[in-house]
Amino acid sequence: MSKLIVVPTPIGNLDDITLRAIQTLRDCDFILAEDTRHTGKLLKHLGIEKKMHPYHKFNEHKMLEKLIAQIDNSDLCALVSDAGTPGISDPGFLIIRGCVQNNIEVECLPGATAFVPALVNSGIPCDRFCFEGFLPHKKGRQTKLTNLQNEERTIVFYESPHRLVKTLTQLAEFLGEERQISVSREISKLHEETIRGTINEVLKFYSEKNIKGEIVIIVQGKI
């Protein structure tokens, strides 16, 4: 029976990969990779040689039927993104849904996801939270922030370094400067850092910095 296994990959430190993930990458017939060059570096680190097919946001609609047919004609296919768990602000949902609709078995391995360590490390309540991923760049951005003004659960965002200051400025405007926040950057990498405080305090800190790396923002819910 054909099977698709969703394989989380390290978000920073290459040693943050499970033994099951490594074994799956060794055993699979081929790998669907967001960026074959990026995944190639991980495979080289693990001493694995495997055929890869690109699967990313620019081709996922066009290639969907062809890739599902390839999975259906194989025993085992692994799906990876550049970092973390596919489907979490990364390509993955369409191919997973397509496999389910075609009665192809799907399994997701537990593993790296950037927002979990950032949430737990934030010092902000993590018993109830909502994951918002990346805010819309333009259309719908202010509507989304307005809708979150009365959200009582902790709020989780992803953000890129060049938009962080803009996002923090808007969070201060819509949620209030004194709302508690935690910003984690470069999780599990050499220069990992977490800055905690009010939105205003964290905004002042990053306004004076040259920001690099992927970012997770944790915002306290309305009290």
FIRO-836869 format. One line per field, with one value per residue (C-alpha): residue number from 0; x, y, z. Coordinates in Angstrom, 1 decimal. Example, Ala and Ser with C-alpha at 12.3 -4.5 7.8 and 13.67 -1.06 7.14 Angstrom:
n = (0, 1)
u = (12.3, 13.7)
v = (-4.5, -1.1)
w = (7.8, 7.1)
***
This chain:
n = (0, 1, 2, 3, 4, 5, 6, 7, 8, 9, 10, 11, 12, 13, 14, 15, 16, 17, 18, 19, 20, 21, 22, 23, 24, 25, 26, 27, 28, 29, 30, 31, 32, 33, 34, 35, 36, 37, 38, 39, 40, 41, 42, 43, 44, 45, 46, 47, 48, 49, 50, 51, 52, 53, 54, 55, 56, 57, 58, 59, 60, 61, 62, 63, 64, 65, 66, 67, 68, 69, 70, 71, 72, 73, 74, 75, 76, 77, 78, 79, 80, 81, 82, 83, 84, 85, 86, 87, 88, 89, 90, 91, 92, 93, 94, 95, 96, 97, 98, 99, 100, 101, 102, 103, 104, 105, 106, 107, 108, 109, 110, 111, 112, 113, 114, 115, 116, 117, 118, 119, 120, 121, 122, 123, 124, 125, 126, 127, 128, 129, 130, 131, 132, 133, 134, 135, 136, 137, 138, 139, 140, 141, 142, 143, 144, 145, 146, 147, 148, 149, 150, 151, 152, 153, 154, 155, 156, 157, 158, 159, 160, 161, 162, 163, 164, 165, 166, 167, 168, 169, 170, 171, 172, 173, 174, 175, 176, 177, 178, 179, 180, 181, 182, 183, 184, 185, 186, 187, 188, 189, 190, 191, 192, 193, 194, 195, 196, 197, 198, 199, 200, 201, 202, 203, 204, 205, 206, 207, 208, 209, 210, 211, 212, 213, 214, 215, 216, 217, 218, 219, 220, 221, 222)
u = (0.0, 1.3, 2.1, 3.1, 5.1, 5.4, 8.9, 9.8, 13.4, 15.6, 14.8, 18.5, 20.8, 21.0, 21.2, 17.5, 16.1, 14.6, 15.9, 12.5, 12.9, 16.3, 15.2, 12.2, 14.5, 16.7, 13.8, 11.6, 11.4, 11.8, 11.5, 9.2, 11.3, 10.5, 14.0, 16.1, 19.3, 18.5, 17.3, 20.4, 22.6, 20.7, 20.9, 24.6, 25.0, 23.1, 25.0, 21.8, 21.5, 17.9, 16.0, 14.1, 11.3, 10.7, 7.4, 6.9, 4.4, 5.1, 4.3, 2.1, -1.1, 0.3, 2.1, -0.5, -2.1, 1.2, 2.8, -0.2, 0.1, 3.8, 3.1, 0.3, 2.7, 5.4, 5.6, 6.8, 7.3, 8.7, 7.5, 9.9, 10.0, 13.2, 12.7, 10.2, 7.0, 5.5, 2.0, 2.8, 3.3, 5.0, 3.8, 2.2, -1.6, -2.5, -0.5, -1.7, -5.3, -4.9, -3.5, -6.3, -8.9, -7.2, -7.1, -3.3, -2.1, -0.6, 1.5, 3.1, 6.1, 6.5, 9.4, 10.7, 8.2, 9.5, 6.6, 6.5, 9.9, 9.2, 5.9, 7.1, 10.2, 8.2, 7.0, 3.6, 0.7, 0.8, -2.2, -4.4, -3.2, -4.0, -1.6, -1.8, 1.3, 2.4, 0.2, -1.1, 1.4, -1.1, -4.8, -6.5, -3.6, -5.4, -8.7, -6.8, -5.2, -8.5, -10.1, -7.3, -7.8, -10.1, -8.4, -7.9, -5.7, -1.9, -1.3, 1.5, 2.9, 5.7, 7.6, 10.5, 13.4, 12.7, 9.1, 9.6, 9.7, 6.6, 4.7, 5.7, 4.7, 1.3, 0.9, 1.5, -1.1, -3.8, -3.1, -1.6, 2.0, 1.9, 0.9, 3.5, 5.4, 8.2, 10.3, 12.4, 15.0, 17.3, 15.8, 18.3, 21.1, 24.3, 22.9, 19.5, 17.9, 14.6, 13.6, 10.7, 8.9, 6.1, 5.5, 6.9, 10.1, 10.7, 10.0, 12.6, 15.2, 14.7, 14.4, 18.2, 19.3, 20.3, 17.8, 18.6, 17.0, 13.5, 11.3, 8.5, 6.4, 4.4, 1.8, -0.1, -3.9, -6.2, -6.7)
v = (0.0, 3.4, 5.8, 9.5, 10.3, 14.0, 14.4, 17.4, 18.6, 20.8, 24.5, 25.3, 22.8, 19.8, 17.4, 18.3, 15.4, 12.3, 8.8, 7.9, 10.8, 9.7, 6.1, 7.3, 9.4, 6.3, 4.0, 6.1, 5.7, 9.5, 12.8, 15.7, 18.7, 22.5, 23.2, 20.3, 22.2, 22.9, 19.3, 18.0, 19.6, 17.8, 14.5, 14.9, 15.7, 12.4, 10.4, 9.7, 9.7, 9.8, 10.9, 14.2, 16.1, 19.8, 20.6, 24.3, 27.1, 28.0, 24.5, 22.8, 23.4, 22.5, 19.4, 18.1, 15.4, 14.2, 13.9, 12.1, 9.6, 9.1, 8.5, 6.1, 4.1, 3.9, 2.2, 5.1, 8.9, 11.4, 15.1, 17.7, 21.5, 23.6, 23.6, 22.4, 20.5, 20.7, 22.4, 24.8, 28.0, 25.8, 23.8, 20.5, 20.9, 20.3, 17.2, 15.7, 16.5, 15.0, 11.8, 11.5, 12.0, 9.3, 6.8, 7.0, 6.5, 9.6, 9.7, 12.8, 12.2, 14.3, 16.7, 20.2, 23.1, 26.7, 28.0, 25.3, 26.2, 29.9, 29.6, 27.5, 29.7, 32.9, 33.0, 33.8, 31.4, 28.5, 26.4, 28.1, 29.8, 30.6, 30.2, 33.0, 32.3, 35.2, 38.3, 39.3, 41.6, 44.2, 43.3, 42.1, 43.0, 45.7, 43.6, 40.7, 42.8, 44.4, 41.0, 40.0, 42.9, 41.0, 37.6, 36.2, 33.4, 33.8, 34.7, 33.2, 34.8, 34.1, 37.0, 37.8, 40.1, 42.9, 43.2, 42.7, 46.4, 47.2, 44.3, 45.3, 48.9, 47.8, 45.4, 48.3, 50.3, 47.6, 45.7, 48.3, 49.2, 47.6, 44.1, 41.5, 40.0, 37.6, 37.6, 34.5, 34.6, 32.0, 29.2, 26.4, 28.2, 29.7, 33.2, 32.2, 34.9, 35.6, 39.2, 39.6, 42.6, 45.0, 45.5, 49.0, 47.8, 45.0, 47.5, 49.9, 47.1, 45.9, 49.5, 49.8, 46.4, 44.8, 41.9, 38.6, 35.1, 33.7, 35.0, 33.8, 36.4, 35.4, 37.9, 37.7, 37.6, 40.3, 40.2)
w = (0.0, -0.9, 1.9, 2.3, 5.4, 6.5, 7.9, 10.1, 9.5, 11.7, 12.0, 12.8, 14.4, 12.1, 15.0, 15.9, 13.8, 15.1, 14.5, 12.9, 10.5, 9.4, 8.9, 6.8, 4.6, 4.1, 3.4, 1.1, -2.6, -3.2, -1.4, -2.2, -1.1, -0.9, -2.1, -3.3, -2.8, 0.8, 1.5, -0.4, 2.3, 5.0, 3.2, 2.8, 6.5, 7.2, 4.6, 2.6, -1.2, -2.4, -5.5, -4.9, -6.7, -6.0, -4.3, -3.4, -3.4, -7.0, -8.4, -5.9, -7.8, -11.2, -10.1, -7.7, -9.8, -11.2, -7.8, -6.3, -9.2, -8.4, -4.7, -5.6, -7.8, -5.1, -1.7, 0.4, -0.2, 2.2, 2.3, 3.7, 3.8, 4.2, 8.0, 10.5, 9.7, 6.2, 6.2, 9.0, 7.0, 4.4, 1.4, 2.4, 2.9, -0.8, -1.3, 2.1, 1.3, -2.2, -0.8, 1.8, -1.0, -3.1, -0.2, 0.1, 3.7, 5.3, 8.5, 10.1, 12.3, 15.4, 15.3, 14.8, 14.6, 15.3, 17.3, 20.0, 21.6, 21.1, 22.9, 25.7, 26.2, 26.1, 29.7, 28.4, 29.1, 26.6, 27.8, 25.3, 22.1, 18.5, 15.6, 13.0, 11.0, 8.8, 8.7, 5.3, 3.7, 2.5, 1.8, 5.0, 7.3, 9.3, 9.4, 10.8, 13.6, 14.4, 14.8, 17.2, 19.5, 21.8, 21.5, 25.0, 24.1, 23.5, 19.9, 17.8, 14.6, 12.2, 10.7, 8.5, 9.7, 7.3, 8.4, 12.2, 13.1, 11.0, 12.6, 16.1, 15.4, 14.3, 17.2, 19.5, 17.7, 17.6, 20.8, 23.0, 23.8, 27.3, 26.0, 27.0, 24.1, 23.3, 20.1, 19.4, 16.6, 15.1, 17.2, 17.8, 15.9, 17.1, 17.6, 19.1, 21.2, 22.9, 23.8, 26.3, 27.6, 26.6, 22.9, 23.2, 25.0, 22.4, 19.5, 20.9, 21.1, 17.5, 16.1, 16.8, 15.5, 12.2, 12.3, 10.7, 10.8, 11.0, 13.8, 16.0, 17.9, 21.0, 22.2, 25.4, 25.0, 26.2, 29.9)
***
